[in-house]
Amino acid sequence: MTDQLTEVTTTGWGKRILNSFVGVLVGLALFFISFIVLWKTEGRTDFAKLAQKAVIASPSSIDQNAQEQLASATGPLETADLVGDPDFITPGNYLILTRQAEMFAWRERVSTKTQKNTGGSETTTKTYSYEKGWAENPENSGDFKQPEGHANPPPEISSQTFTARQAQVGVYELDMERLNLPSIEPLDLGGGKILREKTKGYTATEEYLFKGQGSLADPQIGDTRLSFYALSSGRRATVFGKLTGGMLDPYFYNGEKSFYRAFLGTRDEAVAKLKLEYKAAGWIGRIIGFLMMWIGLLMLTGPLHTILDMLPFLGSASRFVIGLVAFPIALVLSAITIIVSLIAHNIIALLVVLAMIAGLVLFLKVKKKA
């Protein structure tokens, strides 16, 4: 049975023109939505600045001066609970334990190539290829273009997360159901962590539990491997939240945005991480907004390109030229939107700009009278 299937279809010039007008509507939507994306990106809450304003609460005794305020507490992040995987891992001193279940399965990959033909038609070549690999959520082989010979059995076991019911940082209790915890780390399966009586049929290494017809080095379709990740109790951490009595609760900024996070390390390290997250998310949002605007502009001229595709080289040339023209337009519009949004979301900058505008208007009126 071949692991590759090729499908060739040809779309006529008339149908392509109709499709291009649908593309114009999509382009308009992308163009206008891009402004919203850019505006929202600059209007995000900078949680690093919010964290810097948090009151530092004493980790050794309940701080009465920080009640009902955003506070940060630094100390051991720990629990008295024993957390384990009842089917595989012995209960231990973990805040959170995650089982990642993967099955060796078939995966379908699709690559597409298009070719413009003289007369305006277009030939599309789709190649479906099939490869084997580990997958946490195996694809449904019934949806494959060529399911024969690429059948995936249903997974025998799924991923699952186990969390401590109670935890605290210093003397402060935490709401584990709502607290955003630090990243978990791989769990070494040595040292008696495996429930031997419940894992019969599994082969154990330091990283995985394996079960199947093959081996970790040479797995077969349907084989299962399990890996585990955990956050151990007792790590030094900084938690931000609203101090209510002897508990740190979620803090709602402006009454709607929740800020309730734990970071491994000191308060300064937590603030530095928040700054990096804010900058990274900002650039991602700006790039996405710009690309949406640029692609939207290109799609608006889709019917023109399709008409010129009667001679393929003319259609390609028009796409290249329009792409060059649309790029600086999208860049300038994006930059203006970003600047306006920055000013609008910064009350001080907004007041300065309004004062400058008022001053300019006043100056022009005085000059006109003179």
Order of alpha helices (4+ residues) and beta strands (2+ residues): beta-alpha-alpha-beta-beta-beta-beta-beta-beta-beta-beta-beta-beta-beta-beta-beta-beta-beta-beta-beta-beta-alpha-alpha-alpha-alpha
